[in-house]
Amino acid sequence: MSTGALCQMPIRTGENGGRTLLHRHIVRQLVKLGSWNGAGFAAHLPIARESGLKTAVIVQMRNGGRIISAAVL
């Protein structure tokens, strides 16, 4: 997953309509690296599409289940 640190977004409608809000750590790209069965696992991480982005890795249960672990690299 590639994330950007800060981004200002103008809000057009809803309770925050007309305001500009600051968002942090926006996910720009989500890539499945493979399936983990509890044993050792190695994967090649894709290069971020834009400069200045960081890479985060999450280990998540199947079918969008709970997140077991996460790290920012």
C-alpha positions as CSV (number, residue, x, y, z in Angstrom):
1,M,0.0,0.0,0.0
2,S,1.4,3.4,-0.9
3,T,0.4,6.4,1.2
4,G,0.9,10.1,1.0
5,A,1.5,12.2,4.1
6,L,-0.9,15.2,3.8
7,C,-3.5,16.4,1.3
8,Q,-6.0,19.3,1.5
9,M,-9.4,18.4,-0.1
10,P,-12.3,20.9,-0.7
11,I,-15.6,19.4,0.4
12,R,-18.5,20.3,-1.8
13,T,-21.6,18.9,0.0
14,G,-22.7,17.5,3.4
15,E,-22.1,18.8,6.9
16,N,-18.6,19.9,5.9
17,G,-19.6,21.4,2.6
18,G,-17.7,24.6,1.7
19,R,-14.8,23.7,3.9
20,T,-11.3,22.5,3.0
21,L,-10.2,19.5,5.2
22,L,-6.7,18.2,5.8
23,H,-6.4,14.4,5.3
24,R,-3.4,12.4,6.5
25,H,-1.9,9.1,5.2
26,I,-4.2,8.7,2.2
27,V,-3.9,5.3,0.6
28,R,-3.0,5.8,-3.1
29,Q,-2.5,2.2,-4.1
30,L,-3.5,-1.2,-2.6
31,V,-1.7,-4.3,-3.9
32,K,-2.2,-7.9,-2.8
33,L,1.2,-9.4,-2.3
34,G,0.1,-13.0,-1.7
35,S,-1.5,-15.3,0.9
36,W,0.2,-16.1,4.2
37,N,-0.2,-19.5,5.9
38,G,1.8,-18.7,9.1
39,A,5.1,-19.8,7.6
40,G,7.9,-17.5,6.4
41,F,6.9,-15.3,3.5
42,A,8.9,-13.1,1.1
43,A,7.5,-10.7,-1.5
44,H,8.8,-8.0,-3.8
45,L,7.2,-4.7,-3.0
46,P,6.0,-2.5,-5.9
47,I,7.7,0.9,-6.3
48,A,5.4,3.8,-5.4
49,R,4.0,5.6,-8.5
50,E,4.7,9.1,-7.1
51,S,7.8,10.4,-5.2
52,G,7.4,11.2,-1.5
53,L,5.0,8.3,-0.8
54,K,5.7,5.8,1.9
55,T,4.9,2.0,1.8
56,A,2.8,0.3,4.5
57,V,2.3,-3.4,4.7
58,I,-0.7,-5.0,6.4
59,V,-1.5,-8.7,7.2
60,Q,-5.2,-9.2,7.1
61,M,-7.5,-12.1,7.6
62,R,-9.3,-13.4,4.5
63,N,-12.3,-11.7,2.9
64,G,-11.6,-8.3,4.5
65,G,-11.3,-9.7,8.0
66,R,-9.4,-8.2,10.9
67,I,-5.9,-6.8,10.5
68,I,-3.4,-9.0,12.3
69,S,-0.3,-6.8,11.9
70,A,0.8,-3.6,10.1
71,A,4.0,-1.6,9.5
72,V,5.2,1.4,7.7
73,L,8.5,0.8,5.8
